[in-house]
Amino acid sequence: MDNQLNTLSSRAGLNTALRHFKSVTSYVPQIAKGFNLADLINESLEKKEIDRFQVKSMLSALLIDKFGYRYKSHNLETTIEKAENITNAVSKWGNINLILSYFHPQAGLSIINPKNKISWDSILPITRDELIVIYAGAANDEVDLKILGSVIEDFVGLLYGKTIKTKKQYLGEVWEEVKPREAPVQAPKRRVTPQYSVQVTNELFHNGNVEAWKKIVESYKTKYIDLDVLIWYDNERINDINALFKWGKVKHGGLIFFSVAGENIKDVSKLQRYLFEGASPRFEAFLRGGIGRVLELF
């Protein structure tokens, strides 16, 4: 127990905890009125009223412990590239509040209201095998909590393009009429560049090339903290750059692809040039310097 309370032993830690508790409790009356927690949290993030590291604990404390939402963790069986049909279907489920949580290996945790068309743009595409968590709760007191399990199963079906017959218990006041504070705040649009190719000119993309790429990506993300570098090989997104070496498939002449995601995207051509060098016999240039030192490449 002592270790769990260490963060409260300093004034800074205590103040951080108190601000977090205050933020959590401020959402309770809004959720009780039927507002979607994803909309509320994304609004607070945009206004910098909370930090992203707080979100995960808020979902657990509010949705599960306080309001009894049902939830399901699910690894996607196919890549989700479009969401228009999903949004059109669930926007009619006025008696139900849905929240989709997605942990991007590089961008971190994102949550959206699936009824919100614009918010999908911030997370798509979601590739096969990646983890999502679906939360379903009642938007009003008229919903039988026993049906929330079927809500989640129907939503999963929609993700895979199935035609779902909407149950009458789901129907109610449509989500656009439920406005937290002044209006629902849309998640900021997240642009993703096309995939750019990098040809491997070393005899093999080995551990040294991997470490060089990690240094280059670290330097880029340190310079542009709001941008993410997504790496692709053989039509699969690579969550861990080490996998490119472990597979042992990336040899001389092979192509690795990358894209950049964010709002104000910069220095993509320079990033491509450095990644090309990192995939060449000249990779050692990026391995110099002390342990933990971030290269100033950008």
One Martini backbone bead per residue (centre of mass of N, CA, C, O) as a GRO file, in nm:
protein
  298
    1MET     BB    1   0.056   0.063  -0.020
    2ASP     BB    2   0.289   0.265  -0.004
    3ASN     BB    3   0.367   0.258  -0.306
    4GLN     BB    4   0.081   0.362  -0.411
    5LEU     BB    5   0.138   0.656  -0.239
    6ASN     BB    6   0.394   0.808  -0.337
    7THR     BB    7   0.267   1.043  -0.516
    8LEU     BB    8   0.145   1.184  -0.236
    9SER     BB    9   0.424   1.288  -0.087
   10SER     BB   10   0.389   1.532  -0.271
   11ARG     BB   11   0.272   1.824  -0.380
   12ALA     BB   12   0.266   1.759  -0.684
   13GLY     BB   13   0.123   1.484  -0.661
   14LEU     BB   14  -0.129   1.582  -0.514
   15ASN     BB   15  -0.221   1.793  -0.725
   16THR     BB   16  -0.254   1.594  -0.956
   17ALA     BB   17  -0.469   1.417  -0.819
   18LEU     BB   18  -0.680   1.639  -0.766
   19ARG     BB   19  -0.722   1.719  -1.063
   20HIS     BB   20  -0.819   1.444  -1.152
   21PHE     BB   21  -1.065   1.415  -0.966
   22LYS     BB   22  -1.205   1.670  -1.068
   23SER     BB   23  -1.238   1.578  -1.360
   24VAL     BB   24  -1.400   1.324  -1.314
   25THR     BB   25  -1.645   1.454  -1.154
   26SER     BB   26  -1.733   1.658  -1.386
   27TYR     BB   27  -1.866   1.420  -1.572
   28VAL     BB   28  -2.104   1.289  -1.425
   29PRO     BB   29  -2.355   1.476  -1.491
   30GLN     BB   30  -2.326   1.447  -1.799
   31ILE     BB   31  -2.362   1.139  -1.824
   32ALA     BB   32  -2.641   1.129  -1.675
   33LYS     BB   33  -2.770   1.299  -1.932
   34GLY     BB   34  -2.619   1.144  -2.202
   35PHE     BB   35  -2.338   1.199  -2.249
   36ASN     BB   36  -2.040   1.160  -2.419
   37LEU     BB   37  -1.726   1.096  -2.306
   38ALA     BB   38  -1.558   1.137  -2.562
   39ASP     BB   39  -1.647   1.428  -2.615
   40LEU     BB   40  -1.555   1.545  -2.344
   41ILE     BB   41  -1.254   1.463  -2.354
   42ASN     BB   42  -1.178   1.592  -2.630
   43GLU     BB   43  -1.240   1.875  -2.534
   44SER     BB   44  -1.034   1.882  -2.299
   45LEU     BB   45  -0.784   1.826  -2.471
   46GLU     BB   46  -0.808   2.073  -2.657
   47LYS     BB   47  -0.803   2.273  -2.391
   48LYS     BB   48  -0.596   2.152  -2.178
   49GLU     BB   49  -0.741   2.024  -1.907
   50ILE     BB   50  -0.604   1.758  -1.995
   51ASP     BB   51  -0.433   1.453  -2.010
   52ARG     BB   52  -0.381   1.160  -2.182
   53PHE     BB   53  -0.297   0.979  -1.928
   54GLN     BB   54  -0.599   1.000  -1.793
   55VAL     BB   55  -0.803   0.839  -1.970
   56LYS     BB   56  -0.797   0.539  -1.886
   57SER     BB   57  -0.896   0.583  -1.589
   58MET     BB   58  -1.164   0.718  -1.668
   59LEU     BB   59  -1.302   0.484  -1.807
   60SER     BB   60  -1.308   0.297  -1.562
   61ALA     BB   61  -1.439   0.480  -1.342
   62LEU     BB   62  -1.696   0.569  -1.512
   63LEU     BB   63  -1.807   0.337  -1.695
   64ILE     BB   64  -1.775   0.088  -1.502
   65ASP     BB   65  -1.804   0.175  -1.196
   66LYS     BB   66  -2.034   0.400  -1.217
   67PHE     BB   67  -2.225   0.309  -1.500
   68GLY     BB   68  -2.210   0.003  -1.608
   69TYR     BB   69  -2.059  -0.071  -1.847
   70ARG     BB   70  -2.006  -0.245  -2.122
   71TYR     BB   71  -1.729  -0.460  -2.238
   72LYS     BB   72  -1.483  -0.511  -2.519
   73SER     BB   73  -1.220  -0.692  -2.632
   74HIS     BB   74  -1.068  -0.652  -2.972
   75ASN     BB   75  -0.938  -0.821  -3.247
   76LEU     BB   76  -0.896  -0.754  -3.557
   77GLU     BB   77  -0.974  -0.931  -3.865
   78THR     BB   78  -0.979  -0.652  -4.012
   79THR     BB   79  -0.952  -0.377  -4.193
   80ILE     BB   80  -1.040  -0.038  -4.114
   81GLU     BB   81  -1.127   0.227  -4.352
   82LYS     BB   82  -1.441   0.263  -4.307
   83ALA     BB   83  -1.750   0.439  -4.141
   84GLU     BB   84  -2.024   0.523  -4.265
   85ASN     BB   85  -2.209   0.276  -4.204
   86ILE     BB   86  -2.171   0.280  -3.903
   87THR     BB   87  -2.276   0.565  -3.842
   88ASN     BB   88  -2.558   0.535  -3.970
   89ALA     BB   89  -2.649   0.319  -3.766
   90VAL     BB   90  -2.569   0.435  -3.468
   91SER     BB   91  -2.722   0.717  -3.487
   92LYS     BB   92  -3.004   0.563  -3.403
   93TRP     BB   93  -2.889   0.495  -3.103
   94GLY     BB   94  -3.020   0.690  -2.864
   95ASN     BB   95  -3.013   0.483  -2.602
   96ILE     BB   96  -2.702   0.472  -2.681
   97ASN     BB   97  -2.367   0.452  -2.563
   98LEU     BB   98  -2.062   0.488  -2.746
   99ILE     BB   99  -1.719   0.357  -2.716
  100LEU     BB  100  -1.396   0.391  -2.873
  101SER     BB  101  -1.094   0.217  -2.813
  102TYR     BB  102  -0.751   0.307  -2.925
  103PHE     BB  103  -0.421   0.165  -2.951
  104HIS     BB  104  -0.155   0.320  -3.071
  105PRO     BB  105   0.175   0.233  -3.087
  106GLN     BB  106   0.254   0.556  -3.137
  107ALA     BB  107   0.003   0.757  -3.054
  108GLY     BB  108  -0.183   0.602  -2.872
  109LEU     BB  109  -0.463   0.698  -2.709
  110SER     BB  110  -0.800   0.666  -2.838
  111ILE     BB  111  -1.124   0.831  -2.845
  112ILE     BB  112  -1.464   0.763  -2.959
  113ASN     BB  113  -1.760   0.853  -3.123
  114PRO     BB  114  -1.922   0.653  -3.354
  115LYS     BB  115  -2.141   0.889  -3.432
  116ASN     BB  116  -1.883   1.048  -3.525
  117LYS     BB  117  -1.755   1.110  -3.826
  118ILE     BB  118  -1.492   1.279  -3.774
  119SER     BB  119  -1.350   1.100  -3.553
  120TRP     BB  120  -1.258   0.869  -3.743
  121ASP     BB  121  -1.020   1.024  -3.886
  122SER     BB  122  -0.817   0.991  -3.632
  123ILE     BB  123  -0.792   0.642  -3.679
  124LEU     BB  124  -0.782   0.598  -3.967
  125PRO     BB  125  -0.667   0.316  -4.008
  126ILE     BB  126  -0.746  -0.010  -3.879
  127THR     BB  127  -0.566  -0.280  -3.830
  128ARG     BB  128  -0.514  -0.587  -3.829
  129ASP     BB  129  -0.495  -0.714  -3.485
  130GLU     BB  130  -0.588  -0.480  -3.342
  131LEU     BB  131  -0.682  -0.304  -3.051
  132ILE     BB  132  -1.005  -0.287  -2.907
  133VAL     BB  133  -1.258  -0.097  -2.719
  134ILE     BB  134  -1.595  -0.156  -2.619
  135TYR     BB  135  -1.852   0.069  -2.513
  136ALA     BB  136  -2.172   0.019  -2.334
  137GLY     BB  137  -2.454   0.239  -2.269
  138ALA     BB  138  -2.688   0.426  -2.111
  139ALA     BB  139  -2.866   0.729  -2.196
  140ASN     BB  140  -3.098   0.608  -2.015
  141ASP     BB  141  -3.348   0.460  -1.797
  142GLU     BB  142  -3.492   0.270  -2.037
  143VAL     BB  143  -3.257   0.073  -2.032
  144ASP     BB  144  -3.170  -0.250  -2.054
  145LEU     BB  145  -2.873  -0.384  -1.945
  146LYS     BB  146  -2.896  -0.668  -2.095
  147ILE     BB  147  -2.847  -0.543  -2.400
  148LEU     BB  148  -2.541  -0.454  -2.416
  149GLY     BB  149  -2.419  -0.708  -2.536
  150SER     BB  150  -2.570  -0.686  -2.813
  151VAL     BB  151  -2.456  -0.416  -2.892
  152ILE     BB  152  -2.162  -0.507  -2.925
  153GLU     BB  153  -2.211  -0.731  -3.135
  154ASP     BB  154  -2.338  -0.543  -3.347
  155PHE     BB  155  -2.095  -0.357  -3.377
  156VAL     BB  156  -1.898  -0.568  -3.479
  157GLY     BB  157  -2.060  -0.632  -3.731
  158LEU     BB  158  -2.031  -0.350  -3.857
  159LEU     BB  159  -1.721  -0.353  -3.888
  160TYR     BB  160  -1.769  -0.613  -4.106
  161GLY     BB  161  -2.036  -0.530  -4.289
  162LYS     BB  162  -2.290  -0.595  -4.156
  163THR     BB  163  -2.634  -0.648  -4.134
  164ILE     BB  164  -2.824  -0.469  -3.892
  165LYS     BB  165  -3.092  -0.509  -3.690
  166THR     BB  166  -3.259  -0.281  -3.523
  167LYS     BB  167  -3.341  -0.245  -3.208
  168LYS     BB  168  -3.581  -0.085  -3.025
  169GLN     BB  169  -3.395  -0.032  -2.770
  170TYR     BB  170  -3.193   0.164  -2.927
  171LEU     BB  171  -3.389   0.370  -2.975
  172GLY     BB  172  -3.386   0.738  -3.013
  173GLU     BB  173  -3.234   1.002  -2.950
  174VAL     BB  174  -3.027   1.155  -3.133
  175TRP     BB  175  -2.698   1.250  -3.088
  176GLU     BB  176  -2.707   1.553  -3.196
  177GLU     BB  177  -2.907   1.644  -2.950
  178VAL     BB  178  -2.658   1.585  -2.774
  179LYS     BB  179  -2.505   1.862  -2.589
  180PRO     BB  180  -2.220   1.933  -2.468
  181ARG     BB  181  -2.267   2.209  -2.348
  182GLU     BB  182  -2.273   2.371  -2.648
  183ALA     BB  183  -2.110   2.140  -2.820
  184PRO     BB  184  -1.991   1.911  -3.009
  185VAL     BB  185  -1.664   1.792  -3.018
  186GLN     BB  186  -1.439   1.744  -3.252
  187ALA     BB  187  -1.199   1.568  -3.357
  188PRO     BB  188  -0.912   1.613  -3.481
  189LYS     BB  189  -0.782   1.611  -3.779
  190ARG     BB  190  -0.596   1.333  -3.930
  191ARG     BB  191  -0.335   1.325  -4.131
  192VAL     BB  192  -0.223   1.110  -4.407
  193THR     BB  193   0.015   1.007  -4.584
  194PRO     BB  194   0.152   0.860  -4.806
  195GLN     BB  195   0.341   0.599  -4.911
  196TYR     BB  196   0.686   0.568  -4.865
  197SER     BB  197   0.979   0.461  -5.008
  198VAL     BB  198   1.246   0.227  -4.896
  199GLN     BB  199   1.550   0.114  -4.993
  200VAL     BB  200   1.750  -0.157  -4.953
  201THR     BB  201   2.128  -0.147  -4.958
  202ASN     BB  202   2.183  -0.353  -4.783
  203GLU     BB  203   2.227  -0.690  -4.749
  204LEU     BB  204   2.073  -0.633  -4.470
  205PHE     BB  205   1.819  -0.575  -4.237
  206HIS     BB  206   1.964  -0.518  -3.955
  207ASN     BB  207   2.027  -0.421  -3.637
  208GLY     BB  208   2.166  -0.155  -3.726
  209ASN     BB  209   1.928  -0.049  -3.896
  210VAL     BB  210   1.721  -0.049  -3.673
  211GLU     BB  211   1.867   0.154  -3.482
  212ALA     BB  212   1.872   0.382  -3.687
  213TRP     BB  213   1.566   0.413  -3.721
  214LYS     BB  214   1.503   0.473  -3.426
  215LYS     BB  215   1.670   0.735  -3.418
  216ILE     BB  216   1.522   0.887  -3.643
  217VAL     BB  217   1.234   0.875  -3.529
  218GLU     BB  218   1.301   1.005  -3.258
  219SER     BB  219   1.393   1.276  -3.377
  220TYR     BB  220   1.130   1.351  -3.522
  221LYS     BB  221   0.935   1.328  -3.265
  222THR     BB  222   1.088   1.545  -3.102
  223LYS     BB  223   1.038   1.780  -3.301
  224TYR     BB  224   0.738   1.635  -3.370
  225ILE     BB  225   0.511   1.561  -3.130
  226ASP     BB  226   0.235   1.547  -3.328
  227LEU     BB  227   0.382   1.321  -3.483
  228ASP     BB  228   0.370   1.020  -3.688
  229VAL     BB  229   0.537   0.709  -3.759
  230LEU     BB  230   0.459   0.484  -4.020
  231ILE     BB  231   0.520   0.135  -4.074
  232TRP     BB  232   0.578  -0.072  -4.373
  233TYR     BB  233   0.540  -0.434  -4.465
  234ASP     BB  234   0.388  -0.632  -4.670
  235ASN     BB  235   0.102  -0.484  -4.596
  236GLU     BB  236   0.216  -0.423  -4.303
  237ARG     BB  237   0.215  -0.298  -3.995
  238ILE     BB  238   0.481  -0.173  -3.790
  239ASN     BB  239   0.510  -0.162  -3.442
  240ASP     BB  240   0.805  -0.302  -3.451
  241ILE     BB  241   1.114  -0.256  -3.580
  242ASN     BB  242   1.247  -0.526  -3.491
  243ALA     BB  243   1.081  -0.711  -3.689
  244LEU     BB  244   1.254  -0.662  -3.945
  245PHE     BB  245   1.487  -0.843  -3.832
  246LYS     BB  246   1.349  -1.104  -3.726
  247TRP     BB  247   1.239  -1.206  -3.998
  248GLY     BB  248   1.469  -1.196  -4.235
  249LYS     BB  249   1.334  -1.058  -4.521
  250VAL     BB  250   1.507  -0.794  -4.539
  251LYS     BB  251   1.668  -0.718  -4.827
  252HIS     BB  252   1.826  -0.644  -5.084
  253GLY     BB  253   1.585  -0.429  -5.248
  254GLY     BB  254   1.390  -0.380  -5.049
  255LEU     BB  255   1.068  -0.253  -4.931
  256ILE     BB  256   0.996   0.023  -4.727
  257PHE     BB  257   0.730   0.187  -4.558
  258PHE     BB  258   0.601   0.527  -4.507
  259SER     BB  259   0.420   0.744  -4.278
  260VAL     BB  260   0.250   1.051  -4.186
  261ALA     BB  261   0.089   1.173  -3.886
  262GLY     BB  262  -0.127   1.465  -3.879
  263GLU     BB  263  -0.145   1.813  -3.926
  264ASN     BB  264   0.166   1.943  -3.939
  265ILE     BB  265   0.345   1.842  -4.195
  266LYS     BB  266   0.704   1.768  -4.193
  267ASP     BB  267   0.999   1.660  -4.336
  268VAL     BB  268   0.963   1.405  -4.525
  269SER     BB  269   1.209   1.406  -4.719
  270LYS     BB  270   1.420   1.395  -4.494
  271LEU     BB  271   1.325   1.135  -4.368
  272GLN     BB  272   1.368   0.960  -4.620
  273ARG     BB  273   1.672   1.007  -4.643
  274TYR     BB  274   1.752   0.890  -4.366
  275LEU     BB  275   1.624   0.609  -4.405
  276PHE     BB  276   1.798   0.532  -4.642
  277GLU     BB  277   2.066   0.546  -4.486
  278GLY     BB  278   1.972   0.339  -4.260
  279ALA     BB  279   1.942   0.108  -4.509
  280SER     BB  280   2.246   0.121  -4.531
  281PRO     BB  281   2.594   0.098  -4.491
  282ARG     BB  282   2.560   0.402  -4.335
  283PHE     BB  283   2.420   0.358  -4.044
  284GLU     BB  284   2.646   0.439  -3.827
  285ALA     BB  285   2.594   0.751  -3.820
  286PHE     BB  286   2.333   0.697  -3.609
  287LEU     BB  287   2.514   0.555  -3.354
  288ARG     BB  288   2.617   0.799  -3.240
  289GLY     BB  289   2.668   0.854  -2.917
  290GLY     BB  290   2.502   0.853  -2.644
  291ILE     BB  291   2.308   0.712  -2.429
  292GLY     BB  292   1.993   0.863  -2.491
  293ARG     BB  293   2.060   1.028  -2.734
  294VAL     BB  294   1.929   1.273  -2.936
  295LEU     BB  295   1.910   1.344  -3.251
  296GLU     BB  296   1.986   1.634  -3.464
  297LEU     BB  297   1.810   1.625  -3.773
  298PHE     BB  298   1.556   1.867  -3.762
   0.00000   0.00000   0.00000
